[in-house]
């Protein structure tokens, strides 16, 4: 057995294999933050802001604007200004980990993608939010007259359920959590 292990170690060394994976983490982290912000371009900023706060329960925090020239200089728009409204999941968090940035461009409205199903178009297809009480969340959606998709809420097992619906622009959103 020892002979076989030595032979394996020798052949690995000769072929250039090492015990550590080639993708081993560098000493200095690549990312300065363990979270990522999500930007969503919407058709009607006021309508979407109301949906994300009143229906989903997010909290709006301080947003920002980018002048047209700056947005063009960094390659984001064709000389369109951007007003970004920012929403978080936990208003009491000292440093919220997830931020949703909603923006619209009334002077240069984009084209709607085919969003019949999540596989209908390439790119970001859906948003998953984890909730503490699916019954309460579904009641809030129904109160806002949001249409639930498929046969949801659906049991995922392990005490969790999934509910799928769309925001005002047709983006898929899924809630995952227990029923209480």
WOVEN-V912255 format. One record per residue. N is the residue number from 0. SS is DSSP state (@ for helix, = for strand, . for the rest). PSI is psi in degrees with one decimal (999 if undefined). Layout:
N_SS_PSI + N_SS_PSI
This chain:
0_._-44.2 + 1_@_-39.3 + 2_@_-42.4 + 3_@_-40.8 + 4_@_-41.5 + 5_@_-42.8 + 6_@_-40.9 + 7_@_-43.4 + 8_@_-41.8 + 9_@_-44.4 + 10_@_-35.8 + 11_@_-42.0 + 12_@_-40.8 + 13_@_-33.4 + 14_@_-4.1 + 15_._9.3 + 16_._146.2 + 17_._163.1 + 18_._-31.1 + 19_._138.7 + 20_._150.9 + 21_._-23.4 + 22_._22.9 + 23_._146.3 + 24_._138.8 + 25_._161.6 + 26_._-41.9 + 27_._125.5 + 28_._145.8 + 29_._-40.1 + 30_._141.9 + 31_._-8.7 + 32_._141.0 + 33_._6.3 + 34_._169.1 + 35_._143.4 + 36_._152.4 + 37_=_123.6 + 38_=_130.2 + 39_=_119.1 + 40_=_127.1 + 41_._161.5 + 42_._-46.9 + 43_._103.2 + 44_@_-42.4 + 45_@_-45.0 + 46_@_-43.4 + 47_@_-40.0 + 48_@_-42.4 + 49_@_-42.9 + 50_@_-48.6 + 51_@_-28.0 + 52_@_-56.2 + 53_@_-38.3 + 54_@_-46.4 + 55_._-19.2 + 56_._15.8 + 57_._163.4 + 58_=_131.4 + 59_=_134.1 + 60_=_-177.2 + 61_=_126.2 + 62_=_-161.8 + 63_=_167.4 + 64_=_151.7 + 65_=_120.1 + 66_._154.0 + 67_@_-46.1 + 68_@_-42.9 + 69_@_-43.5 + 70_@_-36.2 + 71_@_-42.2 + 72_@_-35.0 + 73_._4.1 + 74_._14.2 + 75_._-33.4 + 76_._169.6 + 77_._62.6 + 78_._38.2 + 79_._133.5 + 80_._156.6 + 81_=_127.9 + 82_=_120.2 + 83_=_122.3 + 84_=_134.0 + 85_=_137.9 + 86_=_145.8 + 87_=_161.9 + 88_._-36.3 + 89_._101.0 + 90_._-21.4 + 91_._-8.5 + 92_._135.0 + 93_._-39.8 + 94_._86.8 + 95_._136.3 + 96_._-28.1 + 97_._131.9 + 98_=_135.5 + 99_=_122.8 + 100_=_110.6 + 101_=_138.3 + 102_=_154.4 + 103_._161.2 + 104_._80.6 + 105_@_-31.7 + 106_@_-15.4 + 107_@_66.1 + 108_._138.0 + 109_._179.4 + 110_._139.0 + 111_._140.2 + 112_._163.6 + 113_._109.3 + 114_._35.8 + 115_._-42.4 + 116_._164.5 + 117_._-19.0 + 118_._4.3 + 119_._-19.8 + 120_._159.1 + 121_._143.8 + 122_._-165.7 + 123_._126.0 + 124_._-27.4 + 125_=_165.0 + 126_=_131.9 + 127_=_126.9 + 128_=_136.8 + 129_=_125.9 + 130_._160.0 + 131_._-20.2 + 132_._100.4 + 133_@_-39.4 + 134_@_-45.4 + 135_@_-41.4 + 136_@_-42.9 + 137_@_-39.9 + 138_@_-40.2 + 139_@_-38.5 + 140_@_-45.4 + 141_@_-38.3 + 142_@_-35.0 + 143_._6.0 + 144_._36.4 + 145_._129.0 + 146_._125.0 + 147_=_143.9 + 148_._150.3 + 149_._-150.2 + 150_._65.1 + 151_._149.9 + 152_._142.0 + 153_=_140.3 + 154_=_123.9 + 155_=_-9.3 + 156_=_163.7 + 157_._19.9 + 158_._2.0 + 159_=_148.5 + 160_=_158.7 + 161_=_137.3 + 162_=_132.0 + 163_=_138.1 + 164_=_-176.7 + 165_=_151.8 + 166_._179.4 + 167_._-21.1 + 168_._7.4 + 169_._2.8 + 170_._135.7 + 171_=_136.7 + 172_=_134.8 + 173_=_137.4 + 174_=_138.4 + 175_=_132.1 + 176_=_176.3 + 177_._157.2 + 178_._139.2 + 179_._999
